[in-house]
Amino acid sequence: MAAAPVWSVDPRTGKQREQVAVEASAEEVDQAVRAAHAARGALADRTVRAAFLRSAADWLDGAKDRLVEAADAETALGPTRLIGELARTCYQLRAFADIVAEGEYLGVIINHPDATATPPIPDLRRYKVPLGVIAVYSASNFPFAFSVAGGDTASALAAGCPVVVKAHPDHPALSELVAALLRSAAAEHGIPEGVVGLVHGFDAGVELVSHPLVAGAGFTGSVRGGRALFDAAAARPTPIPFHGELGSLNPVVVTEAAAAERAEQIGAGLAGSMTMGVGQFCVKPGLVLAPEGAAGDRLVKALTDAVSNTEAGVLLDHRMRENFIAGVAERAALPDVEAPVTPGNGGEHTVAAGFLTVPATRLAASGAHDLLLEECFGPVTVLARYADDAEATAVLSRLPGNLTATVHLSADEAAGEGHGPALIAEVTPLAGRVLVDGWPTGVAVAPAQHHGGPYPATTSTSTSVGGTAIERWLRPVAYQGVPEALLPPELRDDNPLGLPRRFNGRLER
């Protein structure tokens, strides 16, 4: 049987643009993984690795116009958004190069023998080594930052792990182009092109996570798809770590005092956040607890005005469009649900932004309204109107894990008075990032960032954004009683590589 073709599709029209590739067979997946496995040694030198990451950013920068054009043709996200996302991706590669060059991520700890300790301490030296080949599953909604050259790939390469990327079917032509640029960067430093493999097709993705030489996986996508791969990773004869970002409602709580102070500002900010990128951000606020009463009504009016003025937009593919239209219709049909601005069909190939309101009491107990507690991908949010703090708490207690949780407080509450401290404590168990008086859309690439959260937001406690994302692809090793001449240079007493380390209890930089 001939391999199925992989087509590039224009989401603005639904028409096929060109055949890009064919879906990879099991044999081709095996070849890609083995080529990546063979490239591990070429990443062993940290200096070479850091230079490769910087070159990768340079190659992407140099092809900016071509990349943005290709990405827009396949995603309809627009040049302005894509130029910014590409810049973020290049910054991320360079940031990981700096982390590799510094070497603190290795976590070097050296303990000399101490016979006086109870029990006695032998000579122990610990650091972290790369896992091996990493399978990367691209996301649809960030064709640069969470795709072939995105955070999973950048952090894995920084750790010294080759990657095989399963391309997303929504941007296959862009995926091929980015992979070729990464391989060109690798060639500059004598690194085999197999260090970045690329395969297409659903079956290829399943084969990839099952391959015995794959040592870990990173995924960004749906709960259903991510959970299936997570289960497959755990069911292998040798299970592997699977770091998946699956889905998130990203709840927002607006206190009555905050709404009284600035309802119009909050309503306008919510509209901008929930419609950003046509609602296709993993951190889109999908559920908002807003007070009943006059202050809450002002917020609803401000949100209505702002969302009503939002133009219809194109989703990443027509399947997503159909799911969005069906999903919002099913939600709007539930008892006591109203649509001040009706979301759904925006015309041929487009969707219209909107929002729904529901009494918070409908969400406080399980039932048909549980659908409103599930992520709906696209430009829609749900306002649950609560009468008192107890109703808001009842809804929060039913939420699954999330990437973010946001609270909007009054000036006094933000200063530590009233319900502010209790509310922060209440939402912290729900999410990996807690925001006050802001909006979750926009994830800064910074050392202190955490982009993850309790299941189903992610399948691990790690982050996929920021410098500590490298930790997913490393494992610690301790050497006991190993003669100095046999130790890796990272663990020798004279510190020939000049690494930050903890030496007999002292932090050395």
N, C-alpha and C positions, 0 to 999 in steps of 0.2 A: 504494500500500500504506500502510495506517495505521501510524503510529509505534508502536513497542512500548511498553506501559505500564511505568512504574517503580514497583514496590511496596515498601512498608516491611514487613519481615517480623520477627516475634518469634522470636528464636533459641531461646527456652525451649520453644516449642511447634511451631515450623516453619510457623505459620499466617500468612497475609498480614494485615496490619493495615489498610492503606489505600493507595490509589494516590496517589503523591506527584507524579509528573511523567510525561513521556514521553521516550524516548530522543531525543537531539538529532540532527537531520539534518545533512548537510554544510553546507547553507545556514545553519542555525542556529549551527553552530560558527563559520562565517565571520562571521556577524553579531556574535557574542560577541567574537571576536578583534578585529574592526574597531572595536568600541566601546571595547575596552581600549586599542587603539592610539591612538584619538582622545583618551583621557584622560591621555596621558603628560604633556602640558603642565601639567596641574593638580597634578602631583606634583613639579614642578621646584623649588618653593620649599621649602627644608629646614624652615623654621619651620612651614609648613602641614603638611608631611609628618609631622613629629614630633607635632604636635597631633592629626592624624588617627589615628595609631597609639595615642595615649593615649585618645582617644575610643572607639576600637574596643574597647580593654580595658574601658572604663567601660560600654559597651553590653553586652558579654558578662557582666560582673559583675552588672549590673542585671537580667539575665534568667537568673540562675544556676539558680533552681528549675525554670524551664521547660526550660532546656537539659539539665540533669541528668536530668530525667524523660524527655525525648525520647531522650537518649542511652542510658539504661538500657533503655528499651523496645526499642531496636534492637540493642543489643550484649550485654545481660545482664552487663555488667561491674560493676554495683553502684554505689549512690550514693556510698559512701565513696571508692572509687577514682576515680570520675568527678569528684567535687568537687575532689579534689586535682589531677587532670589539668587541669581548667578553670582552677584557680588558677595552675598552671604556665604555661598558655597566655596568660593575662592578664599575668603577670609578664614573659613573653618579649616581648610586644608593647610593654610599657613600657620594657623594657631596650633594645630596638631604637630606641625614641623617644629615649632618652638618647644612644645612639650617633650617631644622626642629628644631634641638637642639638650634640654635641661636635665632630663633623666630622673626627676623626682618620682615619676610614675612607677619606676621599678621597685620602689619601696624597700630599699636596701637597709637591712638591720644586721648588725654584727654583735655577737656576745662572745667574749673570751671566757675561758673556763674559770669557774669560781667554786672551789672546793668547800668554801665556808657557807655557801647557800644551802637551804633545806627545801627540796633535795639538791644535791650538787648540780651545777650547771656545766655541761660540756661545752666544747667549742661549737657554736651554732652560727650559721650565716644564712640569711634568707633574702630572696628577691623574687621577682615575677618573670615568667617566661611566656611567650606566645602560645596560644592553643593549637594553631594549625590553620587549615583552610576554613574560611567562614563563608557560609551561604548568605547572600543578601537579597531580600525580596523588596523590590522597588514599590513606592507608593504612587498613586495616580495624581494626587493633588499638589505635590511638590516635585516637579519633573527634574529639578536640579538638586535641591537641598535634601530630599529623601529618596533619591534615585541612584543612578549608577555611580555618581561621584559624591553622593550625599554623606550624611553623618555616619552611617554604619560602615560604608566603605572607607571613609577617611580615618575613622577610629581604628578599624581593623588593620589597615595598612600601617598606621602609626604604631600599633602594637607589634608589628612584624608578621602579620597574618595575611597571606594572599586571599583574594576573594573570588567567588563565582557569583555573578549577579543574575538573578532571574528578572528579566526585563518586564516592565509593566506593559500590557497590551495597549494602553491608551497613548503611549509615546514611544513606539518601537524604533522609529527612524532617529529620533533624538538619542535614544539609548545607544544605538550603534555608533553614532557620531561621537558621543562622550567617551565611550569605551575606547574608540580609536585614538582619541586625544590622550587618554590616560596611558595607553600603551606607548605612544610616542614619547611621553614624559619618562616612562620606565626605560625605554631604549637609550635615552640620553645618559643613563647611569649604569648601563650594562645589565639591567634587570630584564629577564625574559618577559615577553608579552603575555604569557600565561598567568602572570601575577594578577591580572584582571580578566577573568573569564566572563562571558555573557551568553546566556541561553534564553530562548523564547518558548512559551507554551505552558499550559496548565500541568500537563503530565511531567514536563521537565522540572517544574517546581517540586512536585512530589518526589521524583527521582533524586533531586538534589539533596533534600533534607534526609533522605535515607542512605545516601552514599557513605560507605564506611570510612572514607578519608576526610569527610566533612566533620569538623570539630566543634562547630557552633553555628548559630543562625541568628540573623536580625531581620525583623519583619515589621512593616507598617501597613495596616489595611483593616479589613473588616473583622468583626468578632468571629463570624462563621469561618472565614478562610484561615485566620490566624490560629483559632483553636484547633482546627483540623491538622495544621502543620505542627503545632505545639504537641498535640497528642502523638503524632507520628515521630517527632523527635524523642519523646519519652518512651515510645514503644520499641525503639531500635534495640538490637542486642547490646549495643553500647550507647546508652542515652547520652544526649548532648545538651548543653545549655541552649535555650531558645528564648531570645529577648524580643518579645513581640509587643507592639503597640496596637491595640485592637479597637477600642471604642471608648468614647467619653461624652457624658452629658454636660460637664463643666458648669455646675450649678452656681447661681448668683443669688445672694440674699441682700435685699434692700431693706434696711430698718425703717420704721415709721418716721423716726427723727431725721434720717437722711433724706427721705422723700419730702418731708416738710421743708427741709433746707434748700434742696436743689432738684426737685422732680424733673424739671425740664432738661437740665444738664444730663441727668442720668438716663432719661428716655432717649435723648439724641445720641449719647454715647453707646447705649445698647443697640440702637438701630445700626450705627456704623460698624459695631463689632459683629453682630449676627449676620450682616449682609456682606461683610468683607470677603472678597474672593468668591462671590455668589454663595456664601455660606459653606464653603468647602474646606474650612480649616478644622483640623482635629481638635482645636481648642475653642471652637465656636461656643458661645454661651447658649445652651439648648434648653435650660430650665431656669426661670427667674422667680424667686419668691418675693412678691411685692405686696405691700399692705393694702387692705381695704380702706375705704374712707376717702376724704377729699384729696389728701396728698397722693395716694395711690392713683386716683382718677387723673390727676395732673400728669403723672408719669405715663399713664396709658395714652393720654391725648398727645403728649410729646412724641411718644413712640409711634403712634398712628400717623402723625404728620410727617415724621421723618421717613418711615417705611413706605408711605404712600408715594413719596417723591423718589423712590429708588427704581431705577429702570430695570426691566426684565433682563435676565442674563443667560448665558449659555453654560450648561454644566459640562463636565469633562467628557461624558459620552452619553449616548441616548438611553442606554440601560439605566444609568443613574437618574436621568430625567424622568423616565417612566416610573422608577421606584419612588422618586420624590413626589410626583403627582399623586400616585396611589397612596403613599404613606400619609401625606397631609390630609387627603380626603377621608381616609379611615379615621384619623385622629379628630378631624372636625365634626364627624358624625356622632361622636360619643355624647352622651347626655351631659348637659350643663356646659358644654364646650362652645365658646363663641369665637368668631373670627373678625375682630375689628378691621383687619386688613387680610383679605383672603389670599393665602399662598396657593401656588399650583401652576397651572398652565399659563405661560406668558405669551403664547403664540407659537408659531412654527419654530421648533428647535430651541425654544427658550422657556424659562420658568420665571414666575412672578414671586417676589418676596412677600412675606406676610407673617402674622403671628396669631397665636391662639390664646384665649384666656380660659381659666377653669378655677372653681373654688378649691382651695387647698385641701379641704376636707375630702374631696374626691380622690386625692392621692395619698391620703393618710392610711388607707387600708387596701389590701390587695383586691384586684378585680379587673374589669375591662379597662379601666383608666391606667393600668400599669403600662400600657402602650406609650403613654405620655412620658414615661421614665426611661424610654429607649431612645437612643440617638437617631435623629432623622437627618440624613446628609443633604444639605442644601440650605437655602435662605429662609429659615423658619425658626422661631423660638416659642416656648410656652411660658406664659405668665400665670403662675398659681397665686391667687389672691388669698392672703391669710388674715384672719381676724385678730389673732394675738400670737404671742411668742410660742405658746404651746402647739398651735397648729403648724407653725413653721418648723418646729422641732420634730413633730410627728412625720412630716414629709422628709426632712433630712435623714431621719433614722432609717428610712427605707431605701436610700440611694446606694447603688453599688459604687465601686471605686472609680475615681476620675483622675484625669490629668491635672485639672485645676479646680479650685473653689474660690469664689470671689465674694467679698462682703463690702457693701457700701454703708458707711457710718456717718453720723453727724460729727461735727467738730468736737463736741464734748465726748462722744463715744470713742472717737479716735484718740482722745487724750487719756483714755483709760476709765472713763466714767460709764455708768449705766451698764448696758448689755454687751458692750464692745468686747471685753476680755472673754466672757463666756461664749460669745459667738465664734471668736477665733478658735477657742478650744474645741468647739462643737464641729467645725468644718475641717479641722486639721486631719482627723482620721480618714477623711473622705478622699484626699487628693495628695498629689506630689508637689504641687505649687499652690500656695495660698496668697491671694491678692487682696489688698485693701484699696478701695476707691480708684480702681483701674479696670481694665478689661483684658481678658486672657489672650486674645488674638495678638500674635507677635511673641515669638520665643527667642529671647536674646541669646546669642552664642557667647557665653561667658563662663569663667571657671566655676562660679557659684550656681550655675543653672542646674535645675533638675526637671527633665521632661520625662515623666513616668508617673506611676501611681498604683494604688491597689487594683487588683483584678476587678473588672476586665480592662481597665485602662492599659495595663501592661501585664505581662506574664512573669516579671521579675521585679526586683527592687532597684534596678539600675536606671540610669538615664540614657537617652539616645541623643541628647544635645549637651554641649559643654565638654570641658576637658576630661571630666571623670568618666565620660562614655568609653574611654579606652580600657577601663577596668573590666569591661565585659569579656574582653578577648585575651585575658591573661590569667595565669594560675600561679600561686605561690609554690616555691620549692625551697626547702631548707637543707643545707649541707651540714653534717655533723662529723667533726673530727677529720675533715678532709685536709691533707697537707696543702700548704700555701701554693706550691707549684702546680697543684692539680685543680685549684679553684678557678672559676671564671674570673676574669679581670675585675668585674663589677664587685666581687666580694673579697678582694685582697686587702690586706691591712694598709698598704701604701696608697690605695685608691688611685691607680694609674689613670683612670678615666675622669677623675675629679667630680664624682657624683655626690649629690646630696645624700646623706645617710644618717642613721642613728647608730653610733659607735659606742658600745658599752654604756648605753643609757643616755649619751649626749647627742643632741641634734647638731650635725655638722653640715654647713652649707659652703 
